[in-house]
Amino acid sequence: MNPVQIALPVMLHVDNEIDIFRKAQERLMKLGDSCGVPVEVGAFLLYLPSHSRKPENFAKQLANQEIHHLPIRLAETGVQRQNSLSYAPGDPTHNASIASDLESTMDQVARLRDLDPTAPEKLVVAPHVGIIAFDSIPPGDFSHPGFYAVGDFVEQRDEMYKRSKARFSELSKKASANGLHLALENAYSAVVEDVGHWQGQKGTYGLEYQVFNDLPSLRDISGGHLVLDLAHFAAMQNIPARFEANKDLVSSDSLFATLGISSWDEFPAKAGQLGDYLPRVRGFHFSSQDGLGIRVPKATEEGRRWGDGTGQDLTSMETYHQCLRWAQENALPVAIEEDYNIKPLTFNEADAFLGPILRSYKS
């Protein structure tokens, strides 16, 4: 039986993270042994923070990888804004002075992969669709790359969809030429978050609509090549319950408009079931998720309404086991995306998260 391939998010340009990763790697392999589950631990190159995509940090990553040769098992590009799939000439938010860095990130992943003697033949790298619609943006305001008023998105849906599909196809060809495999990570169609987080900008928490993250769109845009984020999948399933619980605050009108549906009866076909995703999966992300909130401050009204990480995990142990078994049987990587404390970073959260899953896995 294949070992379970666990991947931890490592900022290769941050020198001390490499030693921290090595210690966590040893711990998690011992944890697997104690549970009777063979585990290998590699690096997950996570390019969500904008600082990780700066040229000087690309150079640091290469210098460190030349020395340490970390085993790289999965990568994720920057997402949203100029890294949305629709952001290209012809898009109303396109700004020629603000370039997408999807291509440069893929080139960087390929260079780092070349310095890994254990690299898989086709290392998987995943973007998001990354297009976001807001009720709070005035109609006709296209000043923010990849951000749209709900009405403007609805009006231009077909053009955005065509651009997204064409862009993914174009990037897939580039990935293949670099010995990479492009797959599309699922998000969920309604999210409460601070959209400036990964750009290092402070803002307010609010509801947004991450479009084309319904199963039919994901499947079509990606050509059937997906990275399945279980927390995102569980949150997608939780959308109807959260909207019902918060109907005093929000209506479903904008959600339905962005999904192209007219009632909740049509929602299950958009969300899909686990079995619809698994045959198309090229890698997994595992983490706990208790609602539609991302990094929502704890013990706040927003956290109570939408989820702040303190509630019960929406993903069942049975689902974790099913996906872990699929990953093991098909030699697919599983990135652990828990909410890691970075002061200090230890990756201990991965041990706490994986322990119960691995201990009950074989039984």
DALINSUL-V492358 format. One record per pair of residues at least 12 apart in sequence whose ideal C-beta (glycine too) atoms are under 10 Angstrom apart, sorted by the first residue. I is the first residue (numbers start at 1). J is the second residue. If there is no record, write none. Layout:
I:J + I:J
//
This chain:
1:37 + 1:38 + 1:325 + 1:328 + 1:329 + 2:38 + 2:40 + 2:327 + 2:328 + 2:329 + 2:330 + 2:331 + 2:332 + 3:29 + 3:32 + 3:37 + 3:38 + 3:39 + 3:40 + 3:41 + 3:328 + 3:331 + 4:28 + 4:32 + 4:35 + 4:37 + 4:38 + 4:39 + 4:40 + 4:41 + 4:324 + 4:325 + 4:327 + 4:328 + 4:331 + 4:332 + 4:333 + 4:334 + 4:354 + 4:357 + 4:358 + 4:361 + 5:39 + 5:40 + 5:41 + 5:42 + 5:71 + 5:73 + 5:74 + 5:120 + 5:283 + 5:284 + 5:327 + 5:328 + 5:331 + 5:332 + 5:333 + 5:334 + 5:335 + 6:24 + 6:25 + 6:28 + 6:29 + 6:31 + 6:32 + 6:39 + 6:40 + 6:41 + 6:42 + 6:44 + 6:73 + 6:286 + 6:324 + 6:327 + 6:333 + 6:334 + 6:335 + 6:336 + 6:350 + 6:354 + 6:358 + 7:40 + 7:41 + 7:42 + 7:43 + 7:44 + 7:45 + 7:46 + 7:71 + 7:72 + 7:73 + 7:74 + 7:75 + 7:283 + 7:284 + 7:285 + 7:286 + 7:333 + 7:334 + 7:335 + 7:336 + 7:337 + 7:350 + 8:20 + 8:21 + 8:24 + 8:25 + 8:28 + 8:41 + 8:42 + 8:43 + 8:44 + 8:46 + 8:73 + 8:335 + 8:336 + 8:337 + 8:338 + 8:340 + 8:347 + 8:350 + 9:21 + 9:43 + 9:44 + 9:45 + 9:46 + 9:47 + 9:48 + 9:49 + 9:74 + 9:76 + 9:285 + 9:335 + 9:336 + 9:337 + 9:338 + 9:340 + 9:345 + 9:347 + 9:350 + 10:24 + 10:42 + 10:43 + 10:44 + 10:45 + 10:46 + 10:61 + 10:64 + 10:68 + 10:70 + 10:72 + 10:345 + 10:347 + 11:43 + 11:45 + 11:46 + 11:47 + 11:49 + 11:51 + 11:52 + 11:57 + 11:60 + 11:61 + 11:64 + 11:342 + 11:345 + 12:43 + 12:45 + 12:52 + 12:57 + 12:58 + 12:60 + 12:61 + 12:62 + 12:63 + 12:64 + 12:65 + 12:68 + 12:70 + 12:72 + 12:108 + 12:112 + 13:51 + 13:52 + 13:54 + 13:56 + 13:57 + 13:58 + 13:59 + 13:60 + 13:61 + 13:62 + 13:63 + 13:64 + 13:65 + 14:51 + 14:52 + 14:57 + 14:60 + 14:61 + 14:64 + 14:342 + 14:345 + 15:60 + 15:63 + 15:64 + 15:68 + 16:344 + 16:345 + 17:43 + 17:64 + 17:342 + 17:345 + 17:347 + 18:43 + 18:64 + 18:65 + 18:67 + 18:68 + 18:70 + 19:68 + 20:344 + 20:345 + 20:346 + 20:347 + 21:41 + 21:42 + 21:43 + 21:44 + 21:68 + 21:70 + 21:345 + 21:347 + 22:41 + 22:68 + 22:70 + 23:346 + 23:347 + 24:41 + 24:336 + 24:345 + 24:346 + 24:347 + 24:348 + 24:349 + 24:350 + 24:351 + 25:39 + 25:40 + 25:41 + 25:42 + 25:43 + 25:70 + 25:71 + 25:347 + 26:41 + 27:41 + 27:346 + 27:347 + 27:348 + 27:350 + 27:351 + 28:40 + 28:41 + 28:336 + 28:347 + 28:350 + 28:351 + 28:354 + 28:355 + 28:358 + 29:41 + 30:351 + 31:350 + 31:351 + 31:354 + 31:355 + 31:358 + 31:359 + 32:354 + 32:358 + 32:361 + 33:358 + 34:355 + 34:358 + 34:359 + 35:354 + 35:355 + 35:356 + 35:357 + 35:358 + 35:359 + 35:360 + 35:361 + 35:362 + 36:358 + 36:359 + 36:361 + 36:362 + 36:363 + 37:324 + 37:328 + 37:354 + 37:357 + 37:358 + 37:359 + 37:361 + 37:362 + 38:328 + 39:328 + 39:334 + 39:354 + 39:358 + 40:71 + 40:73 + 40:118 + 40:333 + 41:71 + 41:73 + 41:336 + 41:347 + 41:350 + 42:70 + 42:71 + 42:72 + 42:73 + 42:74 + 42:116 + 42:118 + 42:119 + 42:120 + 42:333 + 42:335 + 43:65 + 43:68 + 43:70 + 43:71 + 43:72 + 43:73 + 43:74 + 43:75 + 43:112 + 43:116 + 43:335 + 44:72 + 44:73 + 44:74 + 44:75 + 44:76 + 44:283 + 44:285 + 44:333 + 44:334 + 44:335 + 44:336 + 44:337 + 45:61 + 45:65 + 45:70 + 45:72 + 45:73 + 45:74 + 45:75 + 45:76 + 45:77 + 45:105 + 45:108 + 45:109 + 45:112 + 45:113 + 45:123 + 45:125 + 45:335 + 46:74 + 46:75 + 46:76 + 46:77 + 46:78 + 46:285 + 46:335 + 46:337 + 47:61 + 47:75 + 47:76 + 47:77 + 47:78 + 47:79 + 47:83 + 47:101 + 47:102 + 47:104 + 47:105 + 47:106 + 47:108 + 47:109 + 47:125 + 47:127 + 47:198 + 48:76 + 48:77 + 48:78 + 48:79 + 48:80 + 48:83 + 48:128 + 48:197 + 48:198 + 48:199 + 49:78 + 49:197 + 49:198 + 49:199 + 49:200 + 50:78 + 50:81 + 50:83 + 50:101 + 50:198 + 50:199 + 50:200 + 50:201 + 51:198 + 51:199 + 51:200 + 52:78 + 52:105 + 52:108 + 52:198 + 53:77 + 53:78 + 53:83 + 53:101 + 53:102 + 53:104 + 53:105 + 53:108 + 54:101 + 55:101 + 55:104 + 55:108 + 57:108 + 58:101 + 58:104 + 58:105 + 58:107 + 58:108 + 58:111 + 58:112 + 59:108 + 61:108 + 61:109 + 61:111 + 61:112 + 61:115 + 62:108 + 62:111 + 62:112 + 62:114 + 62:115 + 64:112 + 64:115 + 65:111 + 65:112 + 65:113 + 65:114 + 65:115 + 65:116 + 66:112 + 66:115 + 67:115 + 68:115 + 68:116 + 69:112 + 69:115 + 69:116 + 69:117 + 69:118 + 69:119 + 70:112 + 70:115 + 70:116 + 70:118 + 71:116 + 71:117 + 71:118 + 71:119 + 71:120 + 72:109 + 72:112 + 72:113 + 72:115 + 72:116 + 72:118 + 72:119 + 72:120 + 72:123 + 72:333 + 73:116 + 73:118 + 73:119 + 73:120 + 73:123 + 73:124 + 73:283 + 73:332 + 73:333 + 73:334 + 73:335 + 74:109 + 74:120 + 74:123 + 74:124 + 74:125 + 74:126 + 74:183 + 74:227 + 74:282 + 74:283 + 74:284 + 74:285 + 74:332 + 74:333 + 74:334 + 74:335 + 75:105 + 75:106 + 75:108 + 75:109 + 75:110 + 75:112 + 75:113 + 75:123 + 75:124 + 75:125 + 75:126 + 75:180 + 75:227 + 75:283 + 75:333 + 75:335 + 76:105 + 76:109 + 76:124 + 76:125 + 76:126 + 76:127 + 76:128 + 76:183 + 76:185 + 76:227 + 76:229 + 76:283 + 76:285 + 76:335 + 76:337 + 77:100 + 77:101 + 77:102 + 77:103 + 77:104 + 77:105 + 77:106 + 77:108 + 77:109 + 77:125 + 77:126 + 77:127 + 77:128 + 77:130 + 77:171 + 77:182 + 77:185 + 78:100 + 78:101 + 78:102 + 78:104 + 78:105 + 78:127 + 78:128 + 78:130 + 78:198 + 78:199 + 79:102 + 79:126 + 79:127 + 79:128 + 79:129 + 79:130 + 79:132 + 79:146 + 79:185 + 79:187 + 79:198 + 79:210 + 80:127 + 80:128 + 80:129 + 80:130 + 80:131 + 80:132 + 80:145 + 80:146 + 80:147 + 80:187 + 80:195 + 80:198 + 80:199 + 80:208 + 80:210 + 81:93 + 81:98 + 81:100 + 81:130 + 81:131 + 81:132 + 81:144 + 81:145 + 81:146 + 81:147 + 81:195 + 81:196 + 81:198 + 81:199 + 82:94 + 82:95 + 82:98 + 82:99 + 82:100 + 82:101 + 82:102 + 82:130 + 82:144 + 82:145 + 82:146 + 83:99 + 83:100 + 83:101 + 83:102 + 83:105 + 83:127 + 83:128 + 83:130 + 83:145 + 83:146 + 83:198 + 84:100 + 84:102 + 84:127 + 84:128 + 84:129 + 84:130 + 84:131 + 84:132 + 84:145 + 84:146 + 84:147 + 84:148 + 84:160 + 84:163 + 84:164 + 84:167 + 84:210 + 84:211 + 84:212 + 85:100 + 85:102 + 85:127 + 85:128 + 85:129 + 85:130 + 85:131 + 85:146 + 85:160 + 85:161 + 85:163 + 85:164 + 85:165 + 85:166 + 85:167 + 85:168 + 85:170 + 85:171 + 85:184 + 85:212 + 85:221 + 85:222 + 86:129 + 86:130 + 86:131 + 86:145 + 86:146 + 86:148 + 86:153 + 86:156 + 86:159 + 86:160 + 86:161 + 86:162 + 86:163 + 86:164 + 86:165 + 86:166 + 86:167 + 86:211 + 86:212 + 87:99 + 87:100 + 87:102 + 87:130 + 87:131 + 87:145 + 87:146 + 87:160 + 87:163 + 87:164 + 87:167 + 88:100 + 88:163 + 88:164 + 88:166 + 88:167 + 88:170 + 89:163 + 90:159 + 90:160 + 90:162 + 90:163 + 91:131 + 91:142 + 91:145 + 91:146 + 91:148 + 91:156 + 91:159 + 91:160 + 91:163 + 91:164 + 91:167 + 92:140 + 92:141 + 92:142 + 92:143 + 92:148 + 92:152 + 92:156 + 92:159 + 92:160 + 93:131 + 93:141 + 93:142 + 93:143 + 93:144 + 93:145 + 93:146 + 93:147 + 93:148 + 93:152 + 94:142 + 94:145 + 94:146 + 94:163 + 95:142 + 95:143 + 95:144 + 95:145 + 98:145 + 98:146 + 99:145 + 100:127 + 100:130 + 100:145 + 100:146 + 100:167 + 100:171 + 102:125 + 102:127 + 102:130 + 102:167 + 102:170 + 102:171 + 102:174 + 102:175 + 102:182 + 103:170 + 103:171 + 103:174 + 103:175 + 103:178 + 105:125 + 105:127 + 106:125 + 106:127 + 106:171 + 106:174 + 106:175 + 106:177 + 106:178 + 106:180 + 106:182 + 107:174 + 107:178 + 107:180 + 108:125 + 109:123 + 109:124 + 109:125 + 109:175 + 109:178 + 109:179 + 109:180 + 110:123 + 110:125 + 110:174 + 110:175 + 110:177 + 110:178 + 110:179 + 110:180 + 111:178 + 113:125 + 113:178 + 113:179 + 113:180 + 114:178 + 114:179 + 119:179 + 120:179 + 120:180 + 120:181 + 120:331 + 120:332 + 120:333 + 121:179 + 121:181 + 122:175 + 122:176 + 122:178 + 122:179 + 122:180 + 122:181 + 122:182 + 122:282 + 123:175 + 123:178 + 123:179 + 123:180 + 123:181 + 123:283 + 123:333 + 124:175 + 124:180 + 124:181 + 124:182 + 124:183 + 124:185 + 124:225 + 124:227 + 124:281 + 124:282 + 124:283 + 124:332 + 124:333 + 124:335 + 125:171 + 125:175 + 125:178 + 125:180 + 125:181 + 125:182 + 125:183 + 125:227 + 125:282 + 125:283 + 126:181 + 126:182 + 126:183 + 126:184 + 126:185 + 126:186 + 126:222 + 126:225 + 126:226 + 126:227 + 126:229 + 126:282 + 126:283 + 126:285 + 126:335 + 127:167 + 127:168 + 127:171 + 127:182 + 127:183 + 127:184 + 127:185 + 127:222 + 127:227 + 128:184 + 128:185 + 128:186 + 128:187 + 128:210 + 128:212 + 128:213 + 128:227 + 128:229 + 128:232 + 129:146 + 129:160 + 129:161 + 129:164 + 129:167 + 129:168 + 129:184 + 129:185 + 129:186 + 129:187 + 129:210 + 129:211 + 129:212 + 129:213 + 129:217 + 129:218 + 129:221 + 129:222 + 130:145 + 130:146 + 130:164 + 130:185 + 130:187 + 130:210 + 130:211 + 130:212 + 130:213 + 131:146 + 131:147 + 131:148 + 131:153 + 131:157 + 131:160 + 131:161 + 131:163 + 131:164 + 131:209 + 131:210 + 131:211 + 131:212 + 131:213 + 131:258 + 132:144 + 132:146 + 132:147 + 132:148 + 132:153 + 132:187 + 132:191 + 132:193 + 132:195 + 132:208 + 132:209 + 132:210 + 132:211 + 132:258 + 133:147 + 133:148 + 133:149 + 133:150 + 133:151 + 133:152 + 133:153 + 133:154 + 133:157 + 133:160 + 133:189 + 133:208 + 133:209 + 133:210 + 133:211 + 133:254 + 133:255 + 133:257 + 133:258 + 134:147 + 134:148 + 134:149 + 134:150 + 134:152 + 134:153 + 134:195 + 134:206 + 134:207 + 134:208 + 134:209 + 134:254 + 135:149 + 135:150 + 135:151 + 135:206 + 135:207 + 135:208 + 135:209 + 135:250 + 135:251 + 135:253 + 135:254 + 136:149 + 136:150 + 136:204 + 136:206 + 136:207 + 136:208 + 137:149 + 137:150 + 137:151 + 137:152 + 137:153 + 137:208 + 138:151 + 138:152 + 139:151 + 139:152 + 139:155 + 140:152 + 144:195 + 146:195 + 147:195 + 147:208 + 148:160 + 148:209 + 148:211 + 148:258 + 149:254 + 150:208 + 150:209 + 150:211 + 150:253 + 150:254 + 150:255 + 150:257 + 150:258 + 151:254 + 151:257 + 153:209 + 153:211 + 153:212 + 153:254 + 153:257 + 153:258 + 154:211 + 154:254 + 154:257 + 154:258 + 154:260 + 157:211 + 157:212 + 157:257 + 157:258 + 157:260 + 160:211 + 160:212 + 161:211 + 161:212 + 161:217 + 161:220 + 161:221 + 164:184 + 164:211 + 164:212 + 164:217 + 164:220 + 164:221 + 164:222 + 165:212 + 165:217 + 165:220 + 165:221 + 165:222 + 165:223 + 166:221 + 167:221 + 168:182 + 168:183 + 168:184 + 168:220 + 168:221 + 168:222 + 168:223 + 168:225 + 169:182 + 169:221 + 169:222 + 169:223 + 170:182 + 171:184 + 172:184 + 172:222 + 172:223 + 172:225 + 175:225 + 181:225 + 181:282 + 181:283 + 182:222 + 182:223 + 182:225 + 182:227 + 182:282 + 183:222 + 183:223 + 183:224 + 183:225 + 183:226 + 183:227 + 183:228 + 183:280 + 183:281 + 183:282 + 183:283 + 184:212 + 184:213 + 184:217 + 184:218 + 184:219 + 184:221 + 184:222 + 184:223 + 184:224 + 184:225 + 184:226 + 184:227 + 184:280 + 184:282 + 185:213 + 185:218 + 185:222 + 185:226 + 185:227 + 185:228 + 185:229 + 185:232 + 185:283 + 185:285 + 186:210 + 186:213 + 186:214 + 186:215 + 186:218 + 186:222 + 186:226 + 186:227 + 186:228 + 186:229 + 186:230 + 186:232 + 186:233 + 186:235 + 186:236 + 186:272 + 186:277 + 186:281 + 186:285 + 187:210 + 187:211 + 187:212 + 187:213 + 187:218 + 187:229 + 187:232 + 187:233 + 187:235 + 187:236 + 188:209 + 188:210 + 188:213 + 188:214 + 188:229 + 188:231 + 188:232 + 188:233 + 188:234 + 188:235 + 188:236 + 188:237 + 188:238 + 188:239 + 188:271 + 188:289 + 188:292 + 188:294 + 189:208 + 189:209 + 189:210 + 189:211 + 189:212 + 189:213 + 189:214 + 189:217 + 189:232 + 189:235 + 189:236 + 189:239 + 189:255 + 189:258 + 189:259 + 189:267 + 189:270 + 189:271 + 189:292 + 190:207 + 190:208 + 190:209 + 190:210 + 190:213 + 190:235 + 190:236 + 190:238 + 190:239 + 190:240 + 190:242 + 190:243 + 190:250 + 190:252 + 190:254 + 190:255 + 190:258 + 190:259 + 190:292 + 190:306 + 191:206 + 191:207 + 191:208 + 191:209 + 191:210 + 191:213 + 191:232 + 191:235 + 191:236 + 191:239 + 191:292 + 191:293 + 191:294 + 191:306 + 192:205 + 192:206 + 192:207 + 192:208 + 192:242 + 192:246 + 192:250 + 192:291 + 192:292 + 192:293 + 192:294 + 192:295 + 192:296 + 192:302 + 192:303 + 192:305 + 192:306 + 192:307 + 192:308 + 193:205 + 193:206 + 193:207 + 193:208 + 193:210 + 193:292 + 193:293 + 193:294 + 193:295 + 193:296 + 193:306 + 194:206 + 194:294 + 194:295 + 194:296 + 194:297 + 195:208 + 195:294 + 197:294 + 197:295 + 204:302 + 205:293 + 205:294 + 205:295 + 205:296 + 205:297 + 205:300 + 205:302 + 205:303 + 205:306 + 206:302 + 207:243 + 207:246 + 207:249 + 207:250 + 207:254 + 207:255 + 207:292 + 207:293 + 207:302 + 207:306 + 208:254 + 208:258 + 209:254 + 209:255 + 209:257 + 209:258 + 209:259 + 210:232 + 210:236 + 210:258 + 211:257 + 211:258 + 211:259 + 211:260 + 212:258 + 212:259 + 213:232 + 213:236 + 213:258 + 213:259 + 213:270 + 213:271 + 214:236 + 214:258 + 214:259 + 214:260 + 214:261 + 214:267 + 214:269 + 214:270 + 214:271 + 214:272 + 215:233 + 215:236 + 215:268 + 215:269 + 215:270 + 215:271 + 215:272 + 215:273 + 215:276 + 215:277 + 215:280 + 216:260 + 216:269 + 216:270 + 216:272 + 216:276 + 217:259 + 217:260 + 217:270 + 218:272 + 218:276 + 218:277 + 218:280 + 219:272 + 219:276 + 219:277 + 219:280 + 222:280 + 222:282 + 223:280 + 224:279 + 224:280 + 224:281 + 224:282 + 225:280 + 225:281 + 225:282 + 225:283 + 226:277 + 226:278 + 226:279 + 226:280 + 226:281 + 226:282 + 226:283 + 226:284 + 227:277 + 227:280 + 227:281 + 227:282 + 227:283 + 227:284 + 227:285 + 227:332 + 227:333 + 227:335 + 228:274 + 228:277 + 228:278 + 228:280 + 228:281 + 228:282 + 228:283 + 228:284 + 228:285 + 228:286 + 228:323 + 228:326 + 228:327 + 228:332 + 228:334 + 229:283 + 229:284 + 229:285 + 229:286 + 229:287 + 229:289 + 229:335 + 229:337 + 230:274 + 230:277 + 230:284 + 230:285 + 230:286 + 230:287 + 230:288 + 230:289 + 230:313 + 230:314 + 230:315 + 230:319 + 230:320 + 230:323 + 230:334 + 230:337 + 231:285 + 231:286 + 231:287 + 231:288 + 231:289 + 231:290 + 231:294 + 231:313 + 231:314 + 231:315 + 231:337 + 231:338 + 232:285 + 232:287 + 232:289 + 232:294 + 232:337 + 233:271 + 233:272 + 233:273 + 233:274 + 233:277 + 233:284 + 233:285 + 233:289 + 233:314 + 233:315 + 233:319 + 233:323 + 234:274 + 234:287 + 234:288 + 234:289 + 234:290 + 234:291 + 234:313 + 234:314 + 234:315 + 234:316 + 234:319 + 235:289 + 235:290 + 235:291 + 235:292 + 235:293 + 235:294 + 235:306 + 235:307 + 235:314 + 235:315 + 236:267 + 236:270 + 236:271 + 236:272 + 236:292 + 236:314 + 237:267 + 237:268 + 237:271 + 237:272 + 237:273 + 237:274 + 237:314 + 237:315 + 238:271 + 238:289 + 238:290 + 238:291 + 238:292 + 238:306 + 238:307 + 238:314 + 239:252 + 239:255 + 239:259 + 239:264 + 239:267 + 239:270 + 239:271 + 239:291 + 239:292 + 240:252 + 240:255 + 240:264 + 240:267 + 240:268 + 240:271 + 241:291 + 241:292 + 241:314 + 242:291 + 242:292 + 242:293 + 242:305 + 242:306 + 242:307 + 243:255 + 243:264 + 243:267 + 243:292 + 244:264 + 245:291 + 245:304 + 245:305 + 245:306 + 246:292 + 246:304 + 246:305 + 246:306 + 248:305 + 249:301 + 249:305 + 249:306 + 250:305 + 250:306 + 252:264 + 252:267 + 255:267 + 259:271 + 274:319 + 274:322 + 274:323 + 274:326 + 275:322 + 277:323 + 277:326 + 278:322 + 278:323 + 278:326 + 278:327 + 278:330 + 279:326 + 279:330 + 281:323 + 281:326 + 281:327 + 281:330 + 281:332 + 282:330 + 282:332 + 282:333 + 283:327 + 283:332 + 283:333 + 283:334 + 283:335 + 284:320 + 284:323 + 284:324 + 284:326 + 284:327 + 284:332 + 284:333 + 284:334 + 284:335 + 284:336 + 284:337 + 285:333 + 285:334 + 285:335 + 285:336 + 285:337 + 286:315 + 286:319 + 286:320 + 286:323 + 286:324 + 286:327 + 286:334 + 286:335 + 286:336 + 286:337 + 286:338 + 286:350 + 286:353 + 286:354 + 286:357 + 287:309 + 287:313 + 287:315 + 287:335 + 287:336 + 287:337 + 287:338 + 287:339 + 287:340 + 287:349 + 287:350 + 287:353 + 288:309 + 288:311 + 288:312 + 288:313 + 288:314 + 288:315 + 288:320 + 288:337 + 288:338 + 288:339 + 288:349 + 288:353 + 289:307 + 289:309 + 289:311 + 289:313 + 289:314 + 289:315 + 289:337 + 290:303 + 290:306 + 290:307 + 290:308 + 290:309 + 290:310 + 290:311 + 290:312 + 290:313 + 290:314 + 290:315 + 291:303 + 291:304 + 291:305 + 291:306 + 291:307 + 291:308 + 291:309 + 291:310 + 291:311 + 291:312 + 291:314 + 292:305 + 292:306 + 292:307 + 292:314 + 293:305 + 293:306 + 293:307 + 293:308 + 293:309 + 293:311 + 294:306 + 294:307 + 294:308 + 294:309 + 294:339 + 295:308 + 295:309 + 295:339 + 296:308 + 296:309 + 296:310 + 297:309 + 298:310 + 309:338 + 309:339 + 313:353 + 317:356 + 317:357 + 317:360 + 317:361 + 318:360 + 320:334 + 320:353 + 320:354 + 320:356 + 320:357 + 320:358 + 320:360 + 320:361 + 321:357 + 321:358 + 321:360 + 321:361 + 321:362 + 321:363 + 323:357 + 324:354 + 324:357 + 324:358 + 324:361 + 325:361 + 328:361 + 334:354 + 334:357 + 336:349 + 336:350 + 336:351 + 336:353 + 336:354 + 337:349 + 337:350 + 337:353 + 338:350 + 338:351 + 338:352 + 338:353 + 338:354 + 339:353
//
